[in-house]
Amino acid sequence: MNARRQPSFAIVLAGASACILPDRDIRIESGLDNEEAVRIVQRAPTLPEMDERCNVEENFDAAYCPQVRRTRASGLIAPTEGDFCLCPDGDRRAIPSFEVYAEDGPDDTLYGVALVDPDPSDEDPQDAVAYKKYTQPGRAGERIDAGEDRAGDRTSPPTGRAPVDLWVFPLDDASGNRLVDLCNDADIPLSPGLHTLRFMVTDRPFFRPRNVGLDGDPAVTADGDPAFGPEQWGVPDLAAGATYATIDYVFECRDASDPEADCLCNEGD
């Protein structure tokens, strides 16, 4: 009788193990040229005692200093009394100017824009660009060093991780009165009700659409280079590898003619 010999289990195992490659020398390439995403940085709440220990003139302890200067936290913005109002000559309850901080890798430049009530379904995203009086849309932020030493508002590098590049975007009135009137924006007339101020930061210039010629083909310049339209502020250039981050502030505007509204409008000339 002819018996069919079965392969040895040890031989099969040895043959299989010969195909296993150790992974200690394998390096995975993501294919991305922007592996560090931009992040909005907010100041953590601090006790007055911590501020005092950080801001003493001598022998201060940097462990008590926050990473960023005092700024406005995200969320609801409301006056300490009364209402924000729609006023023909401006609201005397305008809030003090403030700054938005963001961080990213060392090779990127960060750009910012202020938007009011952005709607993803809007055919023209530029309709939401606002507060140009206080911040130039699409402009680059200011790179600042970790651990700035400003009198009474000292900062220190982050704790538990390596310092990264920090950028600041001020929202301020160029006239010098250092106020931001949320409800009376010359760029976007607001209506009574709740609104959202969104500040967007991205690490690439904002998206520019490719122009199209009369024949339907992509347009080119006289030098034969691709022709692009203006920057679409508020539209990150994802195709160019951009990352972005946003911070939102919610506020309510009341109609100054509403008898139930507690308004403090500027007086007309």
Salt bridges, closest charged atoms under 4 A:
ASP51 OD1 - ARG43 NH2 3.10
ASP51 OD2 - ARG70 NH2 3.46
ASP83 OD2 - ARG254 NH1 3.46
GLU99 OE2 - ARG69 NH2 3.12
GLU103 OE2 - ARG39 NE 2.98
GLU103 OE1 - ARG161 NH2 3.18
ASP108 OD1 - ARG204 NH1 2.99
ASP117 OD2 - HIS195 ND1 2.65
GLU148 OE1 - ARG69 NH1 2.00
ASP149 OD1 - ARG154 NE 3.24
ASP153 OD1 - ARG43 NH1 3.00
ASP153 OD1 - ARG70 NH1 3.38
ASP165 OD2 - ARG143 NH1 2.26
ASP172 OD2 - ARG178 NH1 2.88
ASP173 OD2 - LYS133 NZ 3.72
ASP248 OD1 - ARG198 NE 2.79
ASP258 OD2 - ARG254 NH2 3.36
ASP262 OD1 - ARG93 NH2 3.56
